[in-house]
Amino acid sequence: MNKEQLEIRFNELSEILLSEMNEDGFWSGRLSSSALGVAVAVAALHFYDADENDSEIQAGLNWLSSNFNSDGSYGDTPESPGNISTTLLVYAVLNLYTEKNEKIAAVQQKSSDWLFAQNIDLRTGDVAKSILAHYKIDYTFSVPILTMAALCGIPQKDAFKKIPQLPFELALLPRKFYRLLNLSVVSYAIPALIAVGIVIFKKKKSAKVGKWIRGSAEKRALKILQKSMPESGGFLEAIPLTAFVALSLINAGYRDLDVVGKGIAFLKKTQLEDGGWPIDVDLSTWVTTLSIKALGNRKDEVLTSEQQNRLSKHLIEIQNRNIHPFNGTSPGGWGWTNFSGSVPDGDDTPGAILALLNLNNPDQVKDEVFAGVQWLLELQNSDGGFPTFSKGWGKLPFDQSCADLTGHCLLALATAKLVYKKEMQADFSNEVQGALQKAFEYLQKHQLENGCWLPLWFGNQREKDHHNPVYGTARVLAYLKDALFAVEDDLAFQEELATLIPSAENYLVNVQNEDGSWGGAKNIAGTIEETALSITALTGSSHQQVCENGLKWLDKRFSKEGLKSAPIGLYFASLWYDEKMYPLTAYLEALVKQIQTQK
């Protein structure tokens, strides 16, 4: 595509981007409805008060009746292949309504047949064994799934007998000890640990000693749960987590707790107009910083000064200013949304730092950027990598360091160090430099032999292991290339970073599909998101023809289907979603990068 064609498409997508900005001056995006979110939300509303919540329940059941796969299974999005966990949860909630509704009974029977084909016998088989084998040592999702199934009468006899007891009493210990406890749930699932743990304790037989210990811890654990609930009523603003907590407490005899009432109100408020629920309210911080990043050096042509000021003000307002009540992290970080249940994390914080520096005179945001940098320094793990939420939790995958977040943090730290090289005190500057060196060493160590990096929060549902090396490599590669300019005063470190680039570029070139697109890995069907990100990462290299082929594919796909989003995100232990803004921001960023090279 020539420059004129690129400019036409840039202008077209820029108009779409502006149209997606909300009335408050930032982007909220839209997450896909989730069968899992619908199933758990409907169950919570049913157990709370089926009559009072009848309209919401019926809308949710109608959504489930209209969005199953042809084989009777349910995936995490309407575009996802079926999986055992989601299908089991839908089967369980439908079990509450089969006697009253023949249509529901028919849908449930199709799900039952599919589960039976997967060796899940809901009548005589060991449901717990299959689910626990799937998730292995990670109880974050498996135990809540089995608990909800049991509460819905699946299986009918001794349902709780084979469900592992979550040690909710450990939540009484000071938070600083959590990382040492070798917990079987990830750091962000403490509310589920408490609530699900309590209902299991109530429903199954326990040894006398365990019964005494847990009985004495129950009320205090509930106080901790209440203290960690955000004003919005949604734990992590996540529909499944909040619903699991609510339905567990209701069935444990705590229906009248404030934490339950607020959770139910949150669920009713977040139901979409189609009757479904997304997995989270939104990713507004993330899609806002992606939008600013996508515009790059063209932002002044698209956004007015007033719009940029509103964006900057918004990001400053939602920076965490206190020790966070959910996970105890220090002030300075950003979470994924502006709602109160958001928790600062290692991807949104570097994204916000870079966005503020792009939008403002650096002097105007120095305090906010320095606070964000300090937060990142405190988050970095001893292995040099950056985790998502909490330092030092390493037993389960989603608490470990990862390449894509580490690359993003490296770029943000290097950019801040360059921008404030005169204002940054020597000790602070040295600390940042040390963090950069450790981050590089982590990326060097975790780059696979074929040149790729594996990301954490973004998978591809068509790849056999659900990995997405294309996303991980494209993101890290683009971060590294931008970081080369940020460390221009340190030639030795610049040379070190550059050593990681050639093999990463070769990996992306070698896994491009014949039609010019990229999927999550070699021979995986292409998406706008992965194709655009790969073009961004390869722009400015010796592989311009590869980029051209990708741009032609994007042009054809956009002309035929528009900006159709694909399930690319992986959430919790295994939960897919797609986001409306992802193809738009990725495509725009690729265009901006390409236009720059043609000047």
SULGI-V608941 format. One record per residue. N is the residue number from 1. RES is the residue in one small letter. PSI is psi in whole degrees, 0 to 359 (* if undefined). BURIAL is I if it has 16 or more other ideal C-beta (glycine too) atoms within 10 Angstrom, else O. D_FIRST is the distance of its C-alpha to the first C-alpha in Angstrom with 2 decimals. Layout:
# SULGI-V608941
<<N/RES/PSI/BURIAL/D_FIRST> <N/RES/PSI/BURIAL/D_FIRST>>
This chain:
# SULGI-V608941
<<1/m/135/I/0.00> <2/n/174/O/3.78> <3/k/322/O/6.69> <4/e/318/O/8.09> <5/q/321/O/5.99> <6/l/320/I/6.52> <7/e/320/O/9.97> <8/i/315/O/10.76> <9/r/322/I/10.37> <10/f/314/I/12.26> <11/n/321/O/14.90> <12/e/313/O/15.31> <13/l/329/I/15.91> <14/s/321/I/18.05> <15/e/319/O/20.22> <16/i/319/O/20.72> <17/l/315/I/21.66> <18/l/323/O/24.19> <19/s/337/O/25.60> <20/e/351/I/26.34> <21/m/135/I/28.41> <22/n/175/O/32.07> <23/e/344/O/34.91> <24/d/359/O/35.96> <25/g/17/I/32.76> <26/f/185/I/31.10> <27/w/134/I/29.28> <28/s/332/I/31.38> <29/g/191/I/28.90> <30/r/121/I/30.40> <31/l/148/I/31.53> <32/s/152/I/32.04> <33/s/151/I/35.60> <34/s/126/I/37.40> <35/a/323/I/40.13> <36/l/314/I/41.80> <37/g/319/I/41.81> <38/v/314/I/43.22> <39/a/313/I/45.90> <40/v/324/I/47.22> <41/a/316/I/47.13> <42/v/319/I/49.04> <43/a/317/I/51.57> <44/a/315/I/52.19> <45/l/323/I/52.70> <46/h/310/I/55.00> <47/f/332/I/57.20> <48/y/307/I/57.41> <49/d/98/O/58.50> <50/a/324/O/57.36> <51/d/313/O/58.97> <52/e/327/O/57.73> <53/n/23/I/54.13> <54/d/318/O/54.26> <55/s/317/O/51.47> <56/e/320/I/48.97> <57/i/314/I/50.17> <58/q/322/O/49.89> <59/a/320/I/46.36> <60/g/317/I/45.44> <61/l/323/I/47.24> <62/n/321/I/45.48> <63/w/314/I/42.10> <64/l/324/I/43.24> <65/s/345/I/44.54> <66/s/356/O/41.18> <67/n/35/I/38.82> <68/f/158/I/40.15> <69/n/163/I/38.46> <70/s/336/O/39.72> <71/d/3/O/41.83> <72/g/357/I/43.61> <73/s/171/I/42.00> <74/y/135/I/40.24> <75/g/179/I/37.19> <76/d/335/I/36.40> <77/t/164/I/33.77> <78/p/345/I/33.70> <79/e/9/O/30.71> <80/s/145/I/32.68> <81/p/157/O/34.95> <82/g/150/I/38.61> <83/n/158/I/40.43> <84/i/315/I/44.15> <85/s/308/I/44.40> <86/t/318/I/42.74> <87/t/321/I/44.40> <88/l/317/I/47.76> <89/l/319/I/47.49> <90/v/315/I/46.64> <91/y/318/I/49.52> <92/a/313/I/51.80> <93/v/326/I/51.16> <94/l/333/I/51.42> <95/n/337/I/54.78> <96/l/347/I/56.10> <97/y/4/I/55.59> <98/t/326/I/56.09> <99/e/334/O/59.74> <100/k/348/O/58.98> <101/n/112/O/55.88> <102/e/324/O/55.52> <103/k/316/O/51.76> <104/i/319/I/51.38> <105/a/321/O/53.71> <106/a/318/O/51.62> <107/v/317/I/48.40> <108/q/322/I/50.32> <109/q/321/O/51.66> <110/k/319/I/48.18> <111/s/321/I/47.31> <112/s/317/I/50.63> <113/d/319/O/49.96> <114/w/315/I/46.60> <115/l/320/I/48.21> <116/f/323/O/51.06> <117/a/339/O/48.62> <118/q/15/O/47.38> <119/n/29/O/51.03> <120/i/99/I/51.58> <121/d/107/O/54.91> <122/l/350/I/55.50> <123/r/311/O/59.06> <124/t/349/O/60.64> <125/g/173/O/57.99> <126/d/91/O/57.32> <127/v/317/I/54.30> <128/a/319/I/54.58> <129/k/318/O/54.44> <130/s/316/I/51.11> <131/i/317/I/49.40> <132/l/325/I/50.85> <133/a/326/O/49.79> <134/h/316/I/46.18> <135/y/350/I/46.01> <136/k/232/O/48.52> <137/i/351/O/49.89> <138/d/110/I/47.62> <139/y/3/I/49.66> <140/t/319/I/47.23> <141/f/324/I/46.24> <142/s/315/I/48.62> <143/v/316/I/51.82> <144/p/322/I/50.67> <145/i/311/I/49.40> <146/l/326/I/52.77> <147/t/314/I/54.64> <148/m/318/I/53.03> <149/a/316/I/53.61> <150/a/318/I/57.23> <151/l/335/I/57.73> <152/c/6/I/56.47> <153/g/26/O/58.97> <154/i/117/I/56.87> <155/p/172/I/58.82> <156/q/326/O/62.03> <157/k/133/O/64.39> <158/d/42/O/64.29> <159/a/324/I/60.65> <160/f/351/I/60.90> <161/k/322/O/62.92> <162/k/11/I/60.03> <163/i/125/I/57.70> <164/p/144/O/57.71> <165/q/120/I/59.26> <166/l/132/I/56.87> <167/p/72/I/58.86> <168/f/338/I/58.45> <169/e/340/I/61.39> <170/l/341/I/59.26> <171/a/346/I/57.49> <172/l/340/O/60.74> <173/l/153/O/60.22> <174/p/143/O/58.67> <175/r/330/I/54.89> <176/k/342/O/54.91> <177/f/349/O/56.43> <178/y/318/I/53.78> <179/r/343/I/51.69> <180/l/354/O/54.85> <181/l/351/O/55.85> <182/n/43/O/53.58> <183/l/152/I/52.82> <184/s/8/I/51.39> <185/v/154/I/49.01> <186/v/166/I/46.14> <187/s/329/I/46.71> <188/y/3/I/45.19> <189/a/20/I/47.36> <190/i/321/I/50.78> <191/p/321/I/51.36> <192/a/321/I/51.05> <193/l/316/I/53.29> <194/i/303/I/55.95> <195/a/311/I/55.77> <196/v/321/I/55.18> <197/g/321/I/57.65> <198/i/317/I/60.30> <199/v/325/I/60.04> <200/i/316/I/60.23> <201/f/321/I/63.27> <202/k/330/I/64.84> <203/k/342/I/64.22> <204/k/159/I/65.18> <205/k/140/O/68.35> <206/s/155/O/68.44> <207/a/153/O/70.93> <208/k/317/O/73.44> <209/v/313/O/72.25> <210/g/322/O/68.59> <211/k/321/O/69.63> <212/w/315/O/71.59> <213/i/311/O/68.88> <214/r/325/I/66.12> <215/g/320/O/68.47> <216/s/339/O/69.28> <217/a/345/I/65.61> <218/e/306/I/64.38> <219/k/322/O/65.11> <220/r/324/O/63.86> <221/a/322/I/60.58> <222/l/325/I/60.11> <223/k/321/O/60.62> <224/i/319/I/57.85> <225/l/315/I/55.58> <226/q/319/O/56.48> <227/k/329/O/55.84> <228/s/355/I/52.30> <229/m/129/I/51.34> <230/p/166/I/49.01> <231/e/328/O/49.91> <232/s/338/I/47.35> <233/g/354/I/49.23> <234/g/116/I/46.25> <235/f/120/I/46.40> <236/l/17/I/42.98> <237/e/21/I/41.98> <238/a/127/I/41.66> <239/i/310/I/42.99> <240/p/315/I/44.09> <241/l/313/I/45.85> <242/t/318/I/47.62> <243/a/319/I/48.67> <244/f/317/I/49.99> <245/v/312/I/52.06> <246/a/310/I/53.43> <247/l/330/I/54.40> <248/s/313/I/56.02> <249/l/321/I/58.11> <250/i/313/I/59.16> <251/n/350/I/60.44> <252/a/359/I/62.11> <253/g/16/O/64.21> <254/y/38/I/62.34> <255/r/325/O/60.99> <256/d/4/O/62.35> <257/l/146/I/60.71> <258/d/324/O/58.58> <259/v/328/I/55.70> <260/v/312/I/55.76> <261/g/316/O/55.97> <262/k/323/I/53.05> <263/g/318/I/50.99> <264/i/318/I/51.72> <265/a/321/O/50.87> <266/f/316/I/47.52> <267/l/318/I/46.80> <268/k/324/I/47.75> <269/k/332/O/45.62> <270/t/2/I/42.43> <271/q/136/I/42.51> <272/l/166/I/39.47> <273/e/339/O/39.88> <274/d/3/O/39.17> <275/g/350/I/42.14> <276/g/178/I/40.21> <277/w/142/I/39.94> <278/p/176/I/37.08> <279/i/337/I/38.02> <280/d/159/I/37.86> <281/v/305/I/37.96> <282/d/174/I/34.52> <283/l/50/I/32.43> <284/s/319/I/32.19> <285/t/316/I/32.37> <286/w/311/I/29.74> <287/v/335/I/27.19> <288/t/314/I/28.04> <289/t/327/I/27.44> <290/l/322/I/24.20> <291/s/316/I/23.07> <292/i/317/I/24.16> <293/k/320/I/22.53> <294/a/322/I/19.17> <295/l/332/I/19.25> <296/g/232/I/20.21> <297/n/3/O/20.49> <298/r/8/I/19.08> <299/k/324/I/22.14> <300/d/339/O/24.07> <301/e/338/O/21.60> <302/v/319/I/21.88> <303/l/131/I/25.43> <304/t/166/O/28.49> <305/s/320/O/31.18> <306/e/318/O/33.36> <307/q/319/I/30.85> <308/q/321/I/30.34> <309/n/320/O/34.12> <310/r/321/I/34.66> <311/l/315/I/32.27> <312/s/315/I/34.06> <313/k/318/O/37.43> <314/h/312/I/36.62> <315/l/322/I/35.66> <316/i/319/O/38.78> <317/e/329/O/40.96> <318/i/5/I/40.01> <319/q/136/I/40.53> <320/n/127/I/43.52> <321/r/355/O/46.56> <322/n/172/O/49.25> <323/i/125/O/50.09> <324/h/130/I/48.30> <325/p/339/O/50.84> <326/f/311/I/48.84> <327/n/8/I/48.33> <328/g/15/O/50.11> <329/t/156/I/47.23> <330/s/166/I/47.64> <331/p/158/O/46.18> <332/g/342/I/42.75> <333/g/171/I/40.30> <334/w/143/I/37.95> <335/g/186/I/37.75> <336/w/349/I/35.01> <337/t/165/I/36.27> <338/n/353/I/38.41> <339/f/157/I/41.14> <340/s/341/O/44.33> <341/g/357/I/44.05> <342/s/148/I/41.09> <343/v/134/I/41.86> <344/p/141/I/40.30> <345/d/170/I/38.03> <346/g/8/I/36.21> <347/d/320/I/32.63> <348/d/330/I/33.00> <349/t/310/I/35.10> <350/p/326/I/32.59> <351/g/318/I/29.92> <352/a/320/I/32.27> <353/i/311/I/33.19> <354/l/323/I/29.64> <355/a/317/I/28.97> <356/l/319/I/32.18> <357/l/331/I/31.39> <358/n/328/I/27.99> <359/l/337/I/29.68> <360/n/162/I/32.88> <361/n/126/O/34.87> <362/p/327/O/36.00> <363/d/333/O/39.63> <364/q/339/O/39.40> <365/v/19/I/38.51> <366/k/312/I/40.31> <367/d/317/O/42.93> <368/e/318/I/40.52> <369/v/316/I/38.26> <370/f/321/I/41.33> <371/a/320/I/42.73> <372/g/319/I/39.52> <373/v/315/I/39.51> <374/q/321/I/43.16> <375/w/318/I/42.50> <376/l/321/I/39.92> <377/l/322/I/42.37> <378/e/338/O/44.99> <379/l/331/I/42.71> <380/q/133/I/41.77> <381/n/166/I/43.55> <382/s/339/O/45.74> <383/d/2/I/43.24> <384/g/344/I/40.79> <385/g/170/I/38.42> <386/f/131/I/37.99> <387/p/186/I/39.09> <388/t/304/I/38.26> <389/f/319/I/41.49> <390/s/133/I/44.51> <391/k/138/I/45.34> <392/g/353/O/47.37> <393/w/114/I/47.01> <394/g/4/I/45.93> <395/k/317/I/47.63> <396/l/148/I/44.98> <397/p/319/O/41.24> <398/f/2/I/40.08> <399/d/359/I/42.32> <400/q/164/I/41.18> <401/s/154/I/38.86> <402/c/158/I/35.28> <403/a/316/I/32.29> <404/d/318/I/29.70> <405/l/322/I/32.22> <406/t/318/I/33.44> <407/g/320/I/30.06> <408/h/316/I/29.60> <409/c/321/I/33.15> <410/l/315/I/32.72> <411/l/316/I/29.83> <412/a/317/I/31.84> <413/l/317/I/34.99> <414/a/321/I/33.40> <415/t/315/I/31.70> <416/a/320/I/34.99> <417/k/321/I/36.91> <418/l/312/I/34.76> <419/v/322/I/34.81> <420/y/33/I/38.55> <421/k/335/O/39.69> <422/k/332/O/42.37> <423/e/338/O/43.56> <424/m/123/I/43.61> <425/q/155/O/47.08> <426/a/316/O/47.52> <427/d/318/O/48.65> <428/f/316/I/45.75> <429/s/318/O/43.25> <430/n/323/O/44.87> <431/e/319/I/44.72> <432/v/316/I/41.00> <433/q/321/I/40.55> <434/g/321/O/42.64> <435/a/321/I/40.56> <436/l/317/I/37.35> <437/q/317/O/38.98> <438/k/323/I/40.17> <439/a/317/I/36.79> <440/f/314/I/35.21> <441/e/325/O/38.03> <442/y/313/I/37.47> <443/l/322/I/33.76> <444/q/316/O/34.76> <445/k/326/O/37.44> <446/h/5/I/35.39> <447/q/123/I/32.31> <448/l/167/O/32.89> <449/e/329/O/33.20> <450/n/3/O/29.81> <451/g/355/I/28.22> <452/c/164/I/27.68> <453/w/145/I/29.35> <454/l/130/I/30.66> <455/p/174/I/30.39> <456/l/303/I/33.31> <457/w/4/I/32.42> <458/f/115/I/29.29> <459/g/186/I/29.70> <460/n/122/I/28.24> <461/q/348/I/30.69> <462/r/347/I/29.51> <463/e/139/I/30.20> <464/k/326/O/33.81> <465/d/7/O/35.00> <466/h/19/O/32.81> <467/h/170/I/31.20> <468/n/73/I/27.57> <469/p/333/I/26.90> <470/v/312/I/23.12> <471/y/310/I/23.61> <472/g/315/I/26.32> <473/t/316/I/24.55> <474/a/316/I/21.27> <475/r/308/I/23.39> <476/v/318/I/25.82> <477/l/315/I/23.33> <478/a/319/I/21.47> <479/y/316/I/24.96> <480/l/318/I/26.12> <481/k/319/I/23.32> <482/d/325/I/24.03> <483/a/333/I/27.71> <484/l/323/I/27.51> <485/f/329/O/27.16> <486/a/339/I/29.96> <487/v/30/I/32.37> <488/e/339/O/31.75> <489/d/353/O/35.50> <490/d/84/I/36.44> <491/l/326/O/35.15> <492/a/315/O/37.10> <493/f/325/I/35.63> <494/q/318/I/32.12> <495/e/323/O/32.65> <496/e/312/I/33.96> <497/l/320/I/30.94> <498/a/336/O/28.63> <499/t/339/O/30.55> <500/l/347/I/29.15> <501/i/312/I/25.46> <502/p/315/O/24.94> <503/s/329/I/26.45> <504/a/317/I/24.55> <505/e/316/I/21.19> <506/n/323/O/22.52> <507/y/311/I/23.60> <508/l/320/I/20.23> <509/v/318/I/18.69> <510/n/341/O/21.68> <511/v/8/I/21.59> <512/q/137/I/18.03> <513/n/160/I/18.53> <514/e/332/O/17.81> <515/d/1/O/15.45> <516/g/353/I/13.19> <517/s/172/I/15.03> <518/w/139/I/17.87> <519/g/204/I/21.25> <520/g/339/I/24.26> <521/a/185/I/24.97> <522/k/135/O/24.44> <523/n/23/O/24.37> <524/i/136/I/24.37> <525/a/137/O/22.34> <526/g/153/I/19.11> <527/t/160/I/18.95> <528/i/316/I/16.56> <529/e/305/I/18.76> <530/e/325/I/18.94> <531/t/313/I/15.33> <532/a/319/I/14.23> <533/l/322/I/17.21> <534/s/319/I/16.49> <535/i/315/I/13.03> <536/t/314/I/14.95> <537/a/328/I/17.66> <538/l/348/I/15.78> <539/t/138/I/13.66> <540/g/359/O/15.38> <541/s/190/I/16.87> <542/s/8/O/16.84> <543/h/45/I/14.70> <544/q/325/O/11.17> <545/q/325/O/10.45> <546/v/317/I/12.06> <547/c/319/I/9.86> <548/e/317/O/6.67> <549/n/322/I/9.03> <550/g/320/I/10.10> <551/l/322/I/7.08> <552/k/320/O/6.97> <553/w/317/I/10.67> <554/l/318/I/10.73> <555/d/316/I/9.08> <556/k/316/O/11.70> <557/r/317/I/14.39> <558/f/318/I/14.15> <559/s/328/O/14.28> <560/k/317/O/17.22> <561/e/356/O/19.16> <562/g/207/O/18.10> <563/l/65/I/18.78> <564/k/121/O/21.37> <565/s/152/I/22.97> <566/a/148/I/24.36> <567/p/113/I/27.67> <568/i/342/I/26.84> <569/g/145/I/29.73> <570/l/127/I/33.09> <571/y/149/I/36.08> <572/f/212/I/39.79> <573/a/326/I/40.82> <574/s/94/I/38.52> <575/l/114/I/36.97> <576/w/155/I/33.41> <577/y/165/I/31.63> <578/d/157/I/28.26> <579/e/129/I/27.23> <580/k/325/I/25.36> <581/m/345/I/23.67> <582/y/309/I/22.31> <583/p/325/I/19.04> <584/l/309/I/18.45> <585/t/323/I/19.21> <586/a/318/I/17.42> <587/y/316/I/14.07> <588/l/316/I/14.64> <589/e/319/I/15.64> <590/a/319/I/12.60> <591/l/314/I/10.44> <592/v/316/I/13.19> <593/k/318/I/13.37> <594/q/319/I/9.81> <595/i/322/I/10.24> <596/q/319/O/13.60> <597/t/343/O/12.63> <598/q/6/O/10.71> <599/k/*/O/13.92>>
